């Protein structure tokens, strides 16, 4: 099946109160893992590439690999730009084969964020491409996105209503307590579920939860066991996903968990089989581990069986 505009998948998720996982990819192994998981779970899939991933792998390579891998699938697959910072970022992906783009103007003054988002939306909608915007700011670090805690701020529901109406975005990433990276909470996880519900009632469109990796203990312990260092990492618990989805979240972004799964598995091979030098036997377990994490997320988010 050809890649689909993300709003075609959102329509079902918004109506039936489930979420689709956005899984960030950087290379062949991550793409294969995600596509295989979607087939095995019969789930729709959002593959995302940040500008950092595009710089690393190349736009043409990423698009070609995703299209080749999904061509014979019956499940719906969208290819999404994550955290495009400029109009040029979005334009490059719109013209390059992506079916959804995020324009992140959250670092800009409010009116400038609206203007940038509207400019991208006007172009994207001419090509039937979905646009995600961000209002409010998440803290943490992810690829080229770095926001200090002092600069993070939660999304205001009334402002969100005005923003969506004036910008023309199709989905809105909201800041409700999560953060990018592996260190999401200093204490217990605290998401503002009432804020999610209030925003949803006012805007109606799909809402997106960024910085949503679970950072499972089994992955951090495995990483540490084989030489990695990630002290104090903490993510979003499964129950928080379910409640957030019930209150209006339709897309959940997962990146850190995939990195942890891949690197922990590769570290295990290198530590236990020092004689191994076949890249396939080193990277293959990483791919398998990423696939299992994605399958688990599809179950939790409710997208399994809805391909």
BELVEN-V595769 format. One record per residue. N is the residue number from 1. RES is the residue in one letter. SS is DSSP state (helix for helix, strand for strand, loop for the rest). PSI is psi in whole degrees, 0 to 359 (NA if undefined). OMEGA is omega as a letter, one per 30 degrees, with the letter a starting at -180 (999 if undefined). Layout:
# BELVEN-V595769
n;res;ss;psi;omega
N;RES;SS;PSI;OMEGA
N;RES;SS;PSI;OMEGA
This chain:
# BELVEN-V595769
n;res;ss;psi;omega
1;X;loop;137;l
2;X;loop;158;l
3;X;loop;145;a
4;X;loop;151;l
5;X;loop;141;a
6;X;helix;331;a
7;X;helix;338;l
8;X;helix;327;l
9;X;helix;320;l
10;X;helix;325;a
11;X;helix;316;l
12;X;helix;316;a
13;X;helix;319;a
14;X;helix;325;a
15;X;helix;320;a
16;X;helix;8;l
17;X;loop;57;l
18;X;loop;173;a
19;X;loop;152;l
20;X;strand;138;l
21;X;strand;135;l
22;X;strand;121;a
23;X;strand;117;a
24;X;strand;136;a
25;X;loop;150;a
26;X;loop;343;a
27;X;loop;181;a
28;X;helix;315;a
29;X;helix;319;l
30;X;helix;319;l
31;X;helix;313;l
32;X;helix;315;a
33;X;helix;315;a
34;X;helix;317;l
35;X;helix;318;l
36;X;helix;320;l
37;X;helix;318;l
38;X;helix;320;l
39;X;helix;312;a
40;X;helix;329;l
41;X;helix;358;a
42;X;loop;57;a
43;X;loop;145;l
44;X;loop;160;a
45;X;strand;138;l
46;X;strand;115;l
47;X;strand;131;a
48;X;strand;144;l
49;X;strand;128;l
50;X;strand;171;l
51;X;helix;329;l
52;X;helix;319;l
53;X;helix;321;l
54;X;helix;319;l
55;X;helix;323;a
56;X;helix;309;a
57;X;helix;335;a
58;X;loop;131;a
59;X;helix;311;a
60;X;helix;321;l
61;X;helix;313;a
62;X;helix;311;a
63;X;helix;316;a
64;X;helix;318;l
65;X;helix;317;a
66;X;helix;315;l
67;X;helix;319;l
68;X;helix;318;a
69;X;helix;330;a
70;X;helix;354;a
71;X;loop;321;a
72;X;loop;9;l
73;X;loop;150;l
74;X;loop;347;l
75;X;loop;150;a
76;X;loop;133;l
77;X;strand;131;l
78;X;strand;147;l
79;X;strand;122;a
80;X;strand;137;l
81;X;strand;124;l
82;X;strand;127;l
83;X;strand;49;l
84;X;strand;129;a
85;X;loop;341;a
86;X;loop;162;l
87;X;helix;322;a
88;X;helix;322;l
89;X;helix;311;a
90;X;helix;315;a
91;X;helix;317;l
92;X;helix;318;a
93;X;helix;325;l
94;X;helix;317;a
95;X;helix;345;a
96;X;helix;358;l
97;X;loop;0;l
98;X;loop;155;l
99;X;loop;3;l
100;X;strand;145;l
101;X;strand;145;l
102;X;strand;129;l
103;X;strand;116;a
104;X;loop;95;l
105;X;loop;20;a
106;X;loop;342;l
107;X;loop;352;a
108;X;loop;161;l
109;X;loop;153;a
110;X;helix;308;a
111;X;helix;325;l
112;X;helix;326;l
113;X;helix;315;l
114;X;helix;312;a
115;X;helix;317;l
116;X;helix;316;a
117;X;helix;317;l
118;X;helix;321;l
119;X;helix;317;l
120;X;helix;317;a
121;X;helix;319;l
122;X;helix;319;l
123;X;helix;312;a
124;X;helix;318;a
125;X;helix;337;l
126;X;helix;337;a
127;X;loop;13;a
128;X;loop;40;a
129;X;loop;140;a
130;X;strand;146;l
131;X;strand;127;l
132;X;strand;139;l
133;X;strand;171;l
134;X;strand;136;l
135;X;strand;131;a
136;X;loop;169;a
137;X;strand;129;l
138;X;loop;146;l
139;X;strand;179;l
140;X;strand;185;a
141;X;strand;132;l
142;X;strand;116;a
143;X;loop;241;a
144;X;loop;5;a
145;X;strand;120;l
146;X;strand;120;a
147;X;strand;120;l
148;X;loop;151;a
149;X;helix;324;a
150;X;helix;340;a
151;X;helix;354;l
152;X;loop;144;l
153;X;strand;147;a
154;X;loop;158;a
155;X;loop;131;l
156;X;loop;125;a
157;X;helix;314;a
158;X;helix;322;l
159;X;helix;324;l
160;X;helix;319;l
161;X;helix;314;l
162;X;helix;318;a
163;X;helix;312;a
164;X;helix;317;a
165;X;helix;319;a
166;X;helix;334;a
167;X;helix;333;a
168;X;loop;16;l
169;X;loop;154;a
170;X;loop;338;l
171;X;strand;153;a
172;X;strand;123;l
173;X;strand;127;a
174;X;strand;146;l
175;X;loop;111;a
176;X;loop;18;l
177;X;loop;347;l
178;X;loop;173;l
179;X;strand;159;l
180;X;strand;155;l
181;X;loop;192;a
182;X;loop;355;a
183;X;strand;77;a
184;X;loop;329;a
185;X;loop;140;l
186;X;loop;328;l
187;X;loop;226;l
188;X;loop;148;l
189;X;loop;129;a
190;X;loop;105;l
191;X;loop;145;a
192;X;loop;84;a
193;X;helix;325;l
194;X;helix;325;l
195;X;helix;318;l
196;X;helix;312;a
197;X;helix;318;a
198;X;helix;318;l
199;X;helix;316;a
200;X;helix;317;a
201;X;helix;329;a
202;X;helix;327;a
203;X;helix;327;l
204;X;loop;337;a
205;X;loop;167;l
206;X;strand;137;l
207;X;strand;147;a
208;X;strand;134;l
209;X;strand;108;l
210;X;loop;165;l
211;X;loop;44;a
212;X;loop;13;l
213;X;loop;149;a
214;X;loop;339;a
215;X;loop;62;a
216;X;loop;143;a
217;X;helix;322;a
218;X;helix;329;l
219;X;helix;317;l
220;X;helix;324;l
221;X;helix;320;l
222;X;helix;317;l
223;X;helix;315;a
224;X;helix;320;a
225;X;helix;328;a
226;X;loop;29;l
227;X;loop;356;l
228;X;loop;165;l
229;X;loop;116;l
230;X;loop;59;a
231;X;loop;137;l
232;X;loop;12;a
233;X;loop;141;a
234;X;strand;137;a
235;X;loop;199;a
236;X;loop;123;l
237;X;loop;156;a
238;X;helix;319;a
239;X;helix;329;l
240;X;helix;324;l
241;X;helix;310;a
242;X;helix;317;a
243;X;helix;321;l
244;X;helix;319;l
245;X;helix;318;l
246;X;helix;327;a
247;X;loop;356;l
248;X;loop;2;l
249;X;strand;133;a
250;X;strand;352;l
251;X;strand;132;a
252;X;strand;122;a
253;X;strand;126;a
254;X;strand;121;l
255;X;loop;303;a
256;X;helix;317;a
257;X;helix;322;a
258;X;helix;319;l
259;X;helix;315;l
260;X;helix;314;a
261;X;helix;315;a
262;X;helix;309;a
263;X;helix;322;l
264;X;helix;318;a
265;X;helix;319;l
266;X;helix;318;l
267;X;helix;321;l
268;X;helix;315;l
269;X;helix;314;a
270;X;helix;326;a
271;X;helix;323;a
272;X;helix;343;a
273;X;loop;68;a
274;X;loop;343;l
275;X;loop;351;a
276;X;loop;130;l
277;X;loop;12;l
278;X;loop;112;a
279;X;helix;329;a
280;X;helix;324;a
281;X;helix;346;l
282;X;helix;315;a
283;X;helix;332;a
284;X;helix;311;l
285;X;helix;328;l
286;X;helix;316;l
287;X;helix;316;a
288;X;helix;321;l
289;X;helix;319;l
290;X;helix;317;l
291;X;helix;318;a
292;X;helix;320;l
293;X;helix;316;a
294;X;helix;318;l
295;X;helix;318;l
296;X;helix;318;l
297;X;helix;321;l
298;X;helix;323;l
299;X;helix;311;a
300;X;helix;320;a
301;X;helix;346;l
302;X;loop;11;a
303;X;loop;345;l
304;X;loop;135;l
305;X;loop;3;a
306;X;loop;24;a
307;X;loop;NA;999
